[in-house]
Each structure stands twice: as C-alpha cells, then as structure tokens.
Amino acid sequence: HILNAAVVAVIFLVGACIRLIPWDNFVTSAGIYFLEADNYEHFRKVRILLEQFPSIPDHDFYMGFPIGTGNIWAPLTDFSFAVIIKILSLLPSVNGDIDYILAALPPFVGTLAIIPLYLWCKEAFGRRAALIASIIFVFLPAHIFTTVVGRPDNELFEPIWAGVTFYLYSLSVSEAEKGEPAWKRLVVLSALA
C-alpha cells in the first residue's frame, strides 16, 4: 500500500510539473497573465470573496454597471479558491499576492483529481488498472489544458468531484453486493449530484 501511495505521489508530481512548463508565459517580471478572459473574472470574484470572507456577496456592482445586479454566479469554485488562498496566506513564505497564487494553483489543484480517480479504479478494477488509469489521466491533453498554470477556472474542480462521486458509487455497489447498508454514501452521492 505504501508503494502504491508513493507511485501515485510521483504521478501527481509529474502531472503538476507538466502543467507548470509554460510558467514563464504567465508569471513574468511585468506581472501575472491569465490564459483567458474568464480567468480574470474568477480573479475578480476571488478578490471580492477574500475581502468579504467568509461571506458571499449577494450583489455584484460590476455586473449590470452602473447599478449592479444580484449575485448571478455560482460561487463554489471561487469560494474554493478563496479558502485555499486564505489557508496558504497563513504560511510565512507566502507574500499574499492573490494573482500569483491563483496563477500557480491550477496545476496542483487540478492534478489532485488523480487521487479519487485512483481510489475509484482500484475499487472497481484493481490496483494495476488504477495506476495505469492515473498515468493516462495526467497525460490527457484536455486535462492538461484545463489545469495549466495561469488558468484558474471551474474545470479544475469538476474531475475531482466526478472522481469522488464515482468512488463513492463504487463503494456503495461493493457494500450492496456484500449485503451491507449503503445509504450513507448514497446520501453523499445525492448531495454531490
């Protein structure tokens, strides 16, 4: 089990390093650049959330300018970024540059998806298949693009939650086959859905 955990950790590090390759294109001496316009919108919302943390604003003055409008965005992604930044800002080596942290997070947060993927595949198909699936996953071009440095977007968290959902479903099926009650996991699965 320790060997498998070590292999998954190495796969995670390789995946994060691949996603950090274009670092110099986004983190420059002139400032931080994000990949897409949507990423700047997430940056703006994370800044607002950090200023009002832990409250989620119910009015957005930027949308519907000049009077603004009610909060029309689902805040889970941006709130997750804000929580991670709040935690990281407790470290003495982090200087509090929100844009820098937000640019650096995607490779690490996105590659975390291999953990629930590995657990799900191990439960459903065995350890060997789980390791192979994890290796294939970190090299998928679409996942690399959505988790590359400088691209903080909602696509980071979707594979993580999908992996958790599939893993819990797989555990529920295993318990049901053994005649054990699976209702607790089914409640969590319903909440994730």
N, C-alpha and C positions, 0 to 999 in steps of 0.2 A: 504493500500500500504506500509506503514511503517512496519507493522508486517511482510509482505512478504519479504521485504528487510532485516529485521532482521533475519528471518529464513534462507534466502539464505546466509547471512553473517555467521551464525552459521554452516551451511552445509559446506561453504568454509573452515572455521577454522577446523572443524572436518576432512575434506579431507586432508588439509595440515598437520595436526597432524599425521594422519595415515601414510602419506608419509615420515614423519620425524622419525618414530620409529627406523629405522636402523641407525640413526645418528652416533652412536659410531663406527660403522663398517667402515665409510667413513671419518669421521673427527676425527683424533686421535692425540695424542701428537707427534707421529712420522711424521705426515704430512697428507695431503689430498689424499684420494684414490678415484678414479672414478670407476664405475661399469664395464665398458667395454673399449676396446681399442679405439673405435670410439669416446668415450667421451674425451680421451686425445687429439685426433685430433681436436676436437672442441675447447678444451682448447688452443691448439697451435694457431689455427686460430683466436680466440678471442684476444689472446695476440698480434698477428700481427696487427689486426684491431685497438686495443687500442693504439698501438704505432704510427699508421699512421692515426688515427681518424681525420676527418670523411671520409678520402679517403679509397677506397677499392683497395688493391694492384692488379696489373694486371699480376704480375709474382710471382711464388712460388718457392723459391730456394730449399725447402725441397723435393718437388715432382720432380722426374726426376733428383735427385742428380747425378753428381756434378754441372751440369749447370742449373738445374731447368727447369721449363716449364711455359707456360701461366697459368693463373688462371683458373682451370678447375672445380671449385666448385661453387655451387650456394650460395652466401654469406648472404642471408636474415636471416637465423637462427642465424649465428654467429654475424652478424651485430646487430640483435635484442638484443642478449646477451651483446654486447659491449655498446649499448645505455643504457641498464638497468644498467650496471656496472658504466658507466660514471655518470648517474644520482645518483646512490647510493653513489658513491665516493664523492659527494658534501656534504653528511651528515657527521657531525663531528665524529660520533661514528664508522664510517666505516674506517678501517685502510688501505684499499687498497689492501688487499690480494685477488688477482683475483681468485686463485684456491678455496679459502674459499667461496667467493661469488658465484662462478659458481657451487660449490657443493650444496649450500643452495638454489639456485634459483628454481630448478625443482619442488619441492612440491608446491611452491606458484604460479609460472607461469602456471604450468600445471592445477592446481585446478581452476584457473581463467576461465577455459572453462565452468564452470557451469553457468556463467553469460549469455553468448549468448545462451547456451542450455536452461536455464530457460526462457529467453525472447522469444525464438522461440516456445517452448512448450506452453507457456502462450498464445501467439498469435494464435497458431494452435489448441490447445486442452483445454485451460483454466488454471486457477491458480493451482487448485488442482493437475492436471496431471503434471504441470510444477514442482511443489515441489516434487512430487513422482519421476519424472524422474531425478531431481537433486540429490536426495538422492541415488537412484540406481547408478547413474553415479559415485559418489565419492567412491563407494564400488566395482566398476568393477576391477577385478584383473589385466586385461591387462592395464588399465589406471593407476592403482597404480604402476605397474612395469615400465611403460614408464615415470612416473613422480616422481619416488622415489628420495630421496636425493642422491647426488653423480652420477646422470645420466643426465648431460646436453646434450640433443640430439634434433634432429629436430622434433621428435614425440611430443614434448611439445606443439608446436605451431599449429600443424595440427588440433586438436579438436577445438581450439579457432577459427581458420579461417573457419572451417566447420560449427561451430555454428553460426558465423556471416553470412555466406552465406545462411544457411537455414532460419535464422531470417529475413534477407532482402528479401529473396524469399517469405516467408510467408506474409510479409508486402506488397509486390508487388501484390500478389494474392488478399489480402484483399482490396487494393486500386482499383484493376481492377474490383472486384466484385461490388464496390460502384460507378464505373464509373469514378474514378479519374485517372489522368495520373500517370503511374508508371515508366516512362522512366528513372528518376534519379537513382532509385535503381537498375534498370536493367543495367545501365552503370557500377555501382559499382560491381554488381554481375559478369559482364563480365570481369572486371579487376581482381577480385578475382580468377576467373576461370583460 
